[in-house]
Amino acid sequence: MTENRRRTDALEVASAIVLSVSGLASSWAGYQAGLWDGDQAASYSQANALRIQASRAALEGDALATVEVQMFTAWLDASSRGDAKLASFYQARFPAGLRAAFNSWMADRPFINPSAPPTPFAAGGYDRPGLRAAQALERQADQTFKQGEYANRVSDAFQQGATLLAISLFFAGIGQVFNLQAARVGLLIVASLATLTGLLRILSLPLQVLGLQPPG
């Protein structure tokens, strides 16, 4: 076997290795990108659902807060008219949140103490209906949306790796049509570098196997 033939065989073997590694890694990177895309879509959908729930909780809380204001207004009106029985009727039916704020407000003697809060709703202990639930849902929605953004970044990174590997496939494949060894060697070097860069890119990323993200 001549020296030239041995070099040609070595180039063909090297090209075959580069093509095989790039092809398999590119397919794997595309598969991973698809999984992370699905995770992104699921997170965004869940975040939207949580925000809808937060809006509903806020609206329901606003309706309950309006009822509390009306009840307090009715109590205030009855008290100002000296109707203690009617005032007691309203006071006994105050919701728990308003009752606690009302008792704290009355302890400040608002009718003779000018520094007291103007109403129980302005007191520090008043717990507005639905507010905590809405805020908790909003925080959960924000966290879920961030998870979707993270999944999107990982998917994009896998796509970048797959693109580099596709470039490697192109140069390794086109090198086969040249008879000039210098051209084949140069193209194979470019393909090898693209393969190495693509592999480093995808191996630095978190993986999902069968659609399930490993803990941590």
C-alpha positions in Angstrom: 0.0 0.0 0.0 1.5 3.3 -1.1 1.9 6.2 1.3 -0.6 8.3 -0.6 -3.2 5.5 -0.3 -2.6 5.2 3.5 -3.2 8.9 3.9 -6.4 8.7 1.8 -7.7 5.9 4.0 -6.8 7.8 7.2 -8.7 10.8 5.9 -11.7 8.7 5.1 -11.7 7.1 8.5 -11.3 10.4 10.2 -14.1 11.9 8.1 -16.4 9.0 8.9 -15.7 9.4 12.6 -16.4 13.2 12.5 -19.6 12.6 10.4 -20.8 9.9 12.8 -20.2 11.9 16.0 -21.6 15.1 14.5 -24.7 13.3 13.2 -25.5 11.5 16.4 -24.8 14.5 18.6 -26.8 16.8 16.4 -29.8 14.5 16.6 -29.4 14.3 20.4 -29.1 18.1 20.7 -32.3 18.6 18.6 -34.1 16.1 20.8 -33.1 17.9 23.9 -34.1 21.2 22.4 -37.5 19.8 21.7 -37.9 18.6 25.3 -36.9 22.0 26.7 -39.2 23.7 24.3 -42.1 21.6 25.7 -41.0 22.5 29.2 -41.0 26.2 28.3 -44.5 26.0 26.8 -45.8 24.2 29.8 -44.3 26.7 32.2 -45.7 29.7 30.3 -49.1 28.1 30.1 -49.1 27.4 33.9 -47.9 31.0 34.6 -50.8 32.4 32.6 -53.3 30.2 34.5 -51.8 31.3 37.8 -52.2 34.9 36.8 -55.8 34.4 35.9 -56.3 32.8 39.3 -54.6 35.8 40.9 -56.9 38.2 39.1 -59.9 36.2 40.1 -58.8 36.2 43.8 -58.2 40.0 43.6 -61.6 40.6 42.1 -63.3 38.4 44.7 -61.4 40.2 47.4 -62.5 43.6 46.0 -66.1 42.5 46.2 -65.7 41.3 49.8 -63.9 44.5 50.7 -66.8 46.5 49.3 -69.2 44.6 51.5 -67.0 45.3 54.5 -67.0 49.0 53.7 -70.7 49.0 53.4 -71.1 47.1 56.7 -68.8 49.5 58.5 -70.6 52.5 57.0 -73.9 51.0 58.2 -72.5 50.5 61.7 -71.2 54.1 61.7 -74.5 55.5 60.6 -76.4 53.5 63.2 -73.9 54.6 65.9 -74.2 58.2 65.0 -78.0 58.0 65.2 -77.7 56.4 68.7 -79.2 53.1 67.5 -77.1 50.8 69.7 -79.1 47.7 68.9 -78.6 48.1 65.1 -75.0 49.1 65.5 -74.4 45.9 67.6 -76.2 43.9 64.9 -73.8 45.1 62.2 -70.7 44.8 64.5 -71.5 41.2 65.4 -71.6 40.3 61.7 -68.3 41.9 60.8 -66.0 39.4 58.9 -63.0 38.2 60.9 -60.5 40.5 59.1 -62.6 43.6 59.6 -63.5 42.6 63.2 -59.8 42.4 64.2 -59.1 45.8 62.6 -62.2 47.3 64.1 -61.3 46.2 67.6 -57.8 47.6 67.2 -59.3 50.8 65.8 -61.7 51.2 68.7 -58.9 50.7 71.2 -57.3 53.8 69.7 -60.5 55.8 70.7 -60.9 57.3 67.3 -63.8 59.6 68.3 -61.7 61.5 70.8 -58.2 60.7 69.6 -57.2 62.8 66.5 -54.1 60.7 65.9 -56.1 57.5 65.5 -56.6 56.1 62.0 -59.6 57.6 60.3 -61.2 54.1 59.7 -60.4 50.5 60.5 -59.4 50.0 56.9 -56.5 52.5 57.4 -55.3 50.6 60.5 -52.2 48.5 60.2 -53.9 45.3 61.2 -56.5 45.3 58.5 -56.2 42.3 56.2 -57.8 43.1 52.9 -59.8 40.1 51.6 -58.1 38.2 48.8 -54.9 40.3 48.8 -52.6 37.7 50.3 -54.0 34.9 48.0 -53.6 37.1 45.0 -50.0 38.1 45.9 -49.1 34.5 46.6 -50.5 33.4 43.2 -48.6 36.3 41.5 -45.3 35.2 43.1 -45.9 31.6 42.0 -46.7 32.8 38.5 -43.5 34.9 38.3 -41.5 31.9 39.5 -43.1 29.6 37.0 -42.5 32.1 34.2 -38.9 32.3 35.1 -38.7 28.5 34.9 -40.1 28.9 31.3 -37.5 31.5 30.5 -34.7 29.2 31.8 -36.1 26.4 29.7 -36.1 28.7 26.7 -32.5 29.6 27.2 -31.4 26.0 27.5 -33.4 25.1 24.3 -31.7 27.9 22.4 -28.3 26.7 23.6 -29.0 23.2 22.4 -30.1 24.7 19.1 -26.8 26.5 18.9 -24.9 23.3 19.5 -27.0 21.5 16.9 -26.1 24.3 14.4 -22.4 23.9 15.1 -22.7 20.2 14.5 -24.6 20.8 11.3 -21.8 23.0 10.1 -19.4 20.2 10.9 -21.5 17.8 8.9 -21.4 20.2 6.0 -17.6 20.6 5.9 -16.9 16.9 6.6 -19.3 15.9 3.9 -18.2 18.4 1.3 -14.5 17.4 1.9 -15.3 14.0 0.4 -15.7 15.5 -3.1 -12.2 16.9 -3.3 -9.3 14.8 -4.6 -6.7 17.3 -3.4 -5.6 16.1 0.0 -4.7 19.5 1.3 -8.3 20.6 0.7 -9.7 17.5 2.4 -7.4 18.0 5.4 -8.3 21.6 5.7 -12.0 21.0 5.5 -11.7 18.1 8.0 -9.9 20.3 10.5 -12.7 22.9 10.2 -15.3 20.1 10.6 -13.4 18.7 13.6 -13.3 22.1 15.3 -17.0 22.6 14.7 -17.7 19.2 16.2 -15.6 19.8 19.2 -17.2 23.2 19.8 -20.7 21.8 19.4 -20.0 18.9 21.7 -18.6 21.3 24.4 -21.7 23.4 24.0 -24.2 20.7 24.5 -22.3 18.8 27.1 -22.3 21.9 29.3 -26.1 22.0 29.4 -28.6 20.2 31.7 -30.2 17.2 30.1 -33.8 15.8 30.1 -34.2 12.1 29.6 -37.6 10.8 28.3 -39.0 14.3 29.0 -38.2 14.2 32.7 -35.8 16.7 34.1 -33.4 15.2 36.7 -33.5 16.7 40.2 -31.3 19.7 40.8 
